[in-house]
Amino acid sequence: MMINLTINGKTVQAPDGSTIMEAAKANHILIPSLCYLENTHAIGSCRICVVEVEGAKTLQASCITKAAECMVVKTNTDKVRNARKVLYELMLSDHNKDCLSCRRSQSCELQELGKMLGVEESRFEGDTLPCIVDVSVSITRDMSKCILCRRCITICNEIQGTSILNAQNRGFKTVVGPSMDLAIGAVNCAFCGQCTVVCPVGALMETSSTQKVWDALNDPKKRTVVQIAPAIRVAIGEEFGYAPGSRVTGKLASALSDLGFDDVFDTNWAADLTIIEEGTEFLSRVKSALTGGKAVLPIITSCSPGWIKFVEHNFPEELDHLSTCKSPHAMMGAVVKSYYAEKIDVDPKDLYVVSVMPCTAKKFEITRPEMVNNGVPNVDAVITTRELAEMIRTAGIDFVNLPDGEFDKPLGLSTGAADIFGVTGGVMEAALRTVYEIVTGRELPFVQLHVTPIVGLDGVKEATVKIEQVLPDYSFLEGVEVKIAVASGLKHARTLMQQIADGNSPYHFIEIMGCPGGCITGGGQPRSSDPDVAQKRLEGIYDEDESKVLRKSHENPSIIAFYKDYLGEPNGHKAHKLLHTHYTKRGVYNQLDEDAATQVPQTPVEEKPEVEVSPMAVQLQKRDITGAKAQQDISAVHAGALENENTKLKDELADMQKTVETLKRVVSEYSKK
Amino acid sequence: MSEKLINAKCEHCPDQDTEFGEIDAIIDIYREKEGCLIQVLHAAQGIYGYLPLPLQRYIADALDLPISEVTGVVSFYSFFSPTPRGEHTIRVCLGTACYVRGGKKLVEHLEKTLGVELGGTTEDGKFTFEIARCIGACGLAPAMMIDDVVYKQVTTSKINSILAKY
């Protein structure tokens, strides 16, 4: 049903139940807003979207006020404009105005709003809340920039259901953060990074690793190897003006070699490898379960490090359900520093592997002690899609006009099955394409190989695949209905995990991605104002898949050769050493439960140097955590933060010394005169 | 917030990390009711005197709420205290009437006498010293409360004899 109302003197129609802001937008009247986030967050906290409503005593926030029949609304009067300006200036009075050197400059919604409102001054000089920068390996919180819009709280509590961030304290002292002013690395944050996507300012961002990557690129002794995740190719274009979902794979390959990387590989290759390993693991577990063995089912995918950290914190007793496969980029790192290093005759220590990921949790993942083989870390640095775009711009690479390049061989070749790793349902579909064919000798019986019930952006999807007329080796699967489920977003992951914990999960195989929609809308992806961005990127991913000649992982000739020449059997001894991992029981509040702690042998814990970091970080180290494993994990999280802070302080010190010397010189010259 | 706070223990209840048994009965009464957190916290502070982090965690678990939400509520309301409190709470009224009639002087005097700053607790654990914004006794200004007792027209000379009663 439609209602009639008057906005700015015009009679307009809007669907019943819409807010004033929606009604105005439907009639091409734009109301400025700041905290409002379409379909996600409308609480009217910033008040920027206020309008005059006839008969109302005060200005009304249009994002939460419902439009009503015969309502008379004015969105553009002097009163409204002034109110918005004052609100804006009040926000600025407690905002760190280091805009010129802020990484969000030019992509900051607060900055954009100021321009839109025509603000030319900042009249209020008031107190500012003393803030500390909380640096974890994945996420950096700079609360001096926070404007308390609370989008992150909505994402963290309602969309992801992780509830790490909440408003603490009251009034002027309000801070958005984890409980008791703890550092984000000290609590049970999964590092999904969804908060960094919705933050309108520079308060929540991924911890930058670009300097590390520049340093490696500049180091003549290092051979730099880069790999890109499947979801990057349909998203990074947005940073250079392309429509959401545009596929820019070729330009991306060119840009990476222009940046100076010696080898440009594709995480897709390792995604194909993952399918072979995970598919084999699934089949052997099913076989064991169906023939009276003790295998743990359902088996759950392990590609998403945010999901992994989440399950370690929240369901530490259910870790046996996880596939032991490392995530594809870690597999790639392990292969580069073993197989490829041998092939090109380079010491693995001289190889520097950079992963470009749509993900902030991957920054934490590479610091795990399990992600090390033969004393070298699998991956040396992870940068997000946004950070790569920043590097491409810094390097002066004209992305749009680049020729289409190709990935280097041999670790750049992949099938369509690998592309769909970037979207919810994709890993499951890729696995089914291979497993079904191995078991029956026939192609997966779906149009275009797409398992339609698990395609799309729904939070939880399920399907049943009946297996018939199997090959003789797999007779134990004859007539079995394999029940699968796919979840994206940690809130939905929790639903499926709770079923498992309660012992009533009906599934054999579950795919979980930590971010809603999967990696295409991961925590490291470009921020978008397009409400359909996820759907568009999803279509881009499936297009990329369909454009390939090879669309099943087991058909990848490079993978076949790799097993033949180097690895031997899937799930074999070498594969287990290089490509598989194990998980850590973490407590709900990042403390190991006592059982797990006592099982771990006590080893002396290395004392970290006392550096002037945020008191929160120091506090974290001193916390009463027993168990060497816990200590290790915590120090891994903090080593990065300490290092960052240390170099920063050193730089500052050097700068100050320089200034002092200059001053001394000036003074002495002056006194001579 | 400091490390001290995280490991803070209530002297009256030895096994505090795991044992908050007294609050269980109250949690059972309120569990199903919406918005019950404040009632439970209120009762918990009544029992244990203050709300150390382990107790907040215990309540969060019992009510199936995120710990960040519980600490958010505790830090929002000034009557909830995550640090140990004194046996008695002194609240000097600094509403307009009391302020103009010398409330500020009382605060300064008390800070000296008790040897603590505003918001602090005396070393012997006897008094926690706070201010209140109007206790509705403007006719008796300047007024002061110790626990539930209101003292009227307090002067610096009267204070010592009042404190001596406790």
Interface residues (C-beta under 8 A of the other chain):
Chain A: N157 S163 I164 L165 N166 A167 Q168 N169 R170 G177 P178 S179 M180 D181 L182 V187 V588 Y589 Q619 K622 R623 D624
Chain B: M1 S2 E3 L5 I6 N7 L53 Q56 R57 D61 P66 I67 S68 E69 V70 T71 G72 S75 F76 Y77 S78 P82
